[in-house]
Amino acid sequence: MYLDRPAQPNRPVRCPACGLELPSSGAVGHKRLWSSPECSEQYGQLSAYLLSLAEPGFPYQYAADAYAAQHASLHSKPITTVFALIGLYLACDRHYSGRQVQRVHQLLARRKPLWPDLILPIQRGSTTVQDVLRAPPGPPRMAALLTWCGSVWGAWAHERSTVENFLAEHLET
């Protein structure tokens, strides 16, 4: 975690979760996600872009789930990581829109189930938030977003049955 790191502007900083290396901004890290502040800033830029779109499918949900799953830590709230994996499963394996994923999250949140224990992967996927931002806006960036989701979901493949069983137990599908 980068909470107590002294500011060293312009020195390279590597995100511990995704490996993204960027010049140091001297910012302080996030308390519950295993990320560098610089990586978090990239996520903020992507979030702003996605939320500015008049896209009915709500692609921001994909980014929120990919980032949360890729940067999950032992300090993450269980609901955050489980929701992220549910979102990636529904997006990648079931082809749900971001809006549909959001509805599933809302249903589960109302039920307040016991969240399953998860085993954090060592590798978190080869695609990062920066790869998505580097793609030109429009369809290429949306394709990069889905590639990122697939990359992160692939890193969590060992938890696929946990996610499927959890959904089968807590949702009438």
C-alpha positions as CSV (number, residue, x, y, z in Angstrom):
1,M,0.0,0.0,0.0
2,Y,1.1,3.5,-0.7
3,L,-0.5,5.3,2.2
4,D,2.7,6.5,3.9
5,R,4.9,6.9,0.8
6,P,6.8,10.2,0.7
7,A,6.1,12.3,-2.3
8,Q,8.8,11.9,-5.0
9,P,7.4,13.6,-8.1
10,N,8.5,12.3,-11.5
11,R,10.1,9.1,-10.2
12,P,8.6,5.9,-11.7
13,V,6.0,4.2,-9.6
14,R,4.7,0.7,-10.3
15,C,1.2,-0.3,-9.3
16,P,1.5,-3.4,-7.1
17,A,-1.6,-5.0,-8.5
18,C,-1.6,-4.4,-12.3
19,G,2.0,-3.5,-12.8
20,L,1.3,-0.2,-14.5
21,E,4.3,2.0,-14.3
22,L,3.9,5.8,-14.3
23,P,5.8,8.9,-13.1
24,S,5.1,9.6,-9.5
25,S,2.5,12.3,-8.8
26,G,3.3,12.4,-5.1
27,A,-0.3,11.6,-4.3
28,V,-1.4,9.3,-1.5
29,G,-2.8,5.9,-2.2
30,H,-6.3,4.4,-1.7
31,K,-7.0,2.7,1.7
32,R,-8.8,-0.4,0.5
33,L,-7.6,-1.0,-3.0
34,W,-4.1,-2.3,-3.8
35,S,-3.1,0.4,-6.2
36,S,-0.7,3.2,-6.8
37,P,-2.2,6.7,-6.7
38,E,-1.0,7.1,-10.3
39,C,-3.0,4.1,-11.4
40,S,-6.0,5.4,-9.5
41,E,-5.7,8.7,-11.4
42,Q,-5.8,6.8,-14.7
43,Y,-9.0,5.1,-13.5
44,G,-10.5,8.4,-12.6
45,Q,-9.8,9.7,-16.1
46,L,-11.5,6.6,-17.7
47,S,-14.4,6.9,-15.3
48,A,-14.9,10.6,-16.3
49,Y,-14.9,9.6,-20.0
50,L,-17.3,6.7,-19.6
51,L,-19.7,8.7,-17.4
52,S,-19.8,11.5,-19.9
53,L,-21.2,9.2,-22.6
54,A,-24.8,9.0,-23.4
55,E,-24.5,5.2,-23.6
56,P,-27.6,3.3,-22.4
57,G,-25.6,0.2,-21.7
58,F,-23.7,1.9,-18.8
59,P,-20.2,0.8,-19.8
60,Y,-18.8,2.5,-16.6
61,Q,-20.0,-0.5,-14.7
62,Y,-17.5,-2.7,-16.6
63,A,-14.6,-0.4,-15.7
64,A,-15.7,-0.2,-12.0
65,D,-15.7,-4.0,-11.8
66,A,-12.5,-4.5,-13.7
67,Y,-10.6,-2.0,-11.6
68,A,-12.0,-3.3,-8.3
69,A,-11.2,-6.9,-9.1
70,Q,-7.7,-6.1,-10.5
71,H,-6.8,-4.0,-7.4
72,A,-8.6,-6.1,-4.7
73,S,-6.6,-6.7,-1.5
74,L,-7.0,-8.3,1.9
75,H,-8.2,-4.9,3.0
76,S,-11.0,-4.6,0.4
77,K,-14.5,-4.9,1.6
78,P,-15.8,-8.4,0.6
79,I,-18.9,-6.9,-1.1
80,T,-16.6,-4.9,-3.4
81,T,-14.6,-7.8,-4.6
82,V,-17.6,-10.2,-4.9
83,F,-19.6,-7.6,-6.8
84,A,-16.6,-6.9,-9.1
85,L,-16.3,-10.6,-9.9
86,I,-20.1,-11.0,-10.4
87,G,-19.9,-8.0,-12.8
88,L,-17.1,-9.5,-14.8
89,Y,-18.7,-12.9,-14.9
90,L,-22.0,-11.4,-16.1
91,A,-20.3,-9.2,-18.7
92,C,-17.7,-11.7,-20.0
93,D,-19.5,-15.0,-19.8
94,R,-23.2,-14.0,-20.0
95,H,-22.8,-10.8,-22.1
96,Y,-24.8,-8.6,-19.8
97,S,-24.8,-4.9,-20.3
98,G,-23.4,-2.6,-17.6
99,R,-26.9,-1.6,-16.7
100,Q,-28.0,-5.2,-16.3
101,V,-25.0,-5.9,-14.1
102,Q,-25.9,-2.9,-12.0
103,R,-29.4,-4.2,-11.5
104,V,-28.0,-7.6,-10.3
105,H,-25.8,-5.7,-7.9
106,Q,-28.8,-3.8,-6.6
107,L,-30.8,-7.0,-6.1
108,L,-28.0,-8.6,-4.2
109,A,-27.3,-5.6,-2.0
110,R,-30.9,-5.5,-0.9
111,R,-30.7,-9.2,0.2
112,K,-27.5,-8.6,2.2
113,P,-26.1,-12.2,1.8
114,L,-23.0,-13.6,3.5
115,W,-20.2,-12.8,1.0
116,P,-18.1,-15.8,0.1
117,D,-14.4,-15.9,0.9
118,L,-12.2,-15.5,-2.2
119,I,-8.6,-16.3,-2.9
120,L,-6.7,-13.4,-4.4
121,P,-4.8,-14.2,-7.6
122,I,-1.1,-13.3,-7.8
123,Q,-1.4,-12.2,-11.4
124,R,-4.2,-9.7,-12.1
125,G,-4.4,-9.7,-15.9
126,S,-2.2,-8.4,-18.6
127,T,-4.4,-5.4,-19.6
128,T,-4.5,-2.3,-17.5
129,V,-6.7,0.8,-17.3
130,Q,-4.0,2.7,-19.3
131,D,-4.5,0.2,-22.2
132,V,-8.1,1.3,-22.3
133,L,-7.3,5.0,-22.2
134,R,-4.7,4.6,-25.0
135,A,-7.4,3.3,-27.3
136,P,-9.1,6.0,-29.4
137,P,-12.4,7.2,-28.1
138,G,-15.5,5.5,-29.4
139,P,-15.7,1.8,-30.5
140,P,-12.0,1.1,-30.2
141,R,-12.0,2.3,-26.5
142,M,-15.1,0.2,-25.8
143,A,-13.4,-2.8,-27.3
144,A,-10.3,-2.2,-25.2
145,L,-12.6,-1.9,-22.1
146,L,-14.1,-5.4,-22.9
147,T,-10.6,-6.8,-23.4
148,W,-9.6,-5.4,-20.0
149,C,-12.6,-7.1,-18.4
150,G,-11.7,-10.4,-20.0
151,S,-8.1,-10.1,-18.9
152,V,-9.0,-9.5,-15.3
153,W,-11.8,-12.1,-15.3
154,G,-9.3,-14.6,-16.7
155,A,-7.0,-13.9,-13.7
156,W,-9.8,-14.8,-11.4
157,A,-10.8,-18.0,-13.3
158,H,-10.2,-20.0,-10.1
159,E,-13.2,-18.3,-8.5
160,R,-15.7,-18.9,-11.4
161,S,-17.6,-21.7,-9.7
162,T,-17.7,-19.6,-6.5
163,V,-19.4,-16.8,-8.4
164,E,-21.8,-19.1,-10.3
165,N,-22.8,-20.9,-7.1
166,F,-23.3,-17.6,-5.2
167,L,-25.6,-16.3,-8.0
168,A,-27.5,-19.5,-8.2
169,E,-28.1,-19.4,-4.4
170,H,-29.0,-15.8,-4.1
171,L,-30.8,-14.9,-7.4
172,E,-33.8,-16.5,-9.1
173,T,-32.4,-16.9,-12.6
